[in-house]
């Protein structure tokens, strides 16, 4: 563990932070997309996840080296914190001019990576970047009550509070930047934006005594109720306008109801009931589940283990499917129709949703005495002194990292497979084309409808059939988490 961590801290890190993967000679590196040497990735499983892992290792071993590594992560996140108090997907320590150059080259030409095609001088809630960074700062502050971390932590709390709309929703990005598409301002359920903000505010209330968070928590829970659509289509969209109407987002996210978001929101409503005992959070769950059942696909449409369409047309209740044509971001476009053939390879058109399980969980919760359902609520006075979990990183973190997800071996195998340099060799399944200039206006011959990447000017990451061996932060974290579990099992 110490050898692997020494390599990551002393060889792989930049300014105390990390990206997702590296070639062994460090000639190329990637977060969700290719990064420059001056960049670190905030979006999980990135820099803040590494900070959590270091604190986990510190708890497991008592070795101050791990705490010092976590301090370096905290320093990097504080240096890169946006003046609003949140964080962007990444931090570029080379400065704003270098960041704009990256957007104008690599980011601009990543066909499917629309969030990286537009520079924005703001911070994002997308993909838990701000949420995880804020949680890590709270955790390292509480570890030794070090006052150095309190100002940045308080700015993060204020960012979540200040960005919330009066009706309780949160935008995807904040403050508003006119250079970015308008969907940045829409109320966002996609990727657990609202849920993660409620989670962080609960931590701030419980562990910092931040009473300002109480009203925001309640409004953040109530927006789920307000945004649920009427029967018979009692679901939610990825994003909603400020008046709570379903809205389109990225060009491959049409204005429609989303089955996976609806299932996730049902889970959240049950969690909110466990926190409050308020029956309003259970009242319309059956309607949502009935709607999900109504759009279950017939046999023969889509994969056998994914029986629900991702998007459903408002009004007609028909499944809609997103497609693309062209070969790169210059000549290509996304569109939708009713055909399930040749759907996108990078954004699933079909979802696996266990409606019977959700019904069982709902029935069990409804039958349970309120006092029992809410006994572990972080909103109750009895839970105010509860400590943070000892460990935050389970090893199963994947996010959008195409190289993540491999199972860790046994402790004996992990010890043997750590190489002489101190890193675990990992087949990098994902790669990307290097930047070659803007793509041609005329499509390059080929069928790019269902591929992860377009022609060779497309800088989007994609899975390759010829992976090279490299360094993966997700592999490091998964293996470290397995070794930490083995330490905990010592007699």
Order of alpha helices (4+ residues) and beta strands (2+ residues): alpha-beta-beta-beta-beta-alpha-alpha-beta-alpha-beta-alpha-alpha-beta-beta-alpha-alpha-beta-beta-beta-alpha-alpha-alpha-beta-beta-beta-beta-beta-alpha-alpha-alpha-beta-beta-alpha
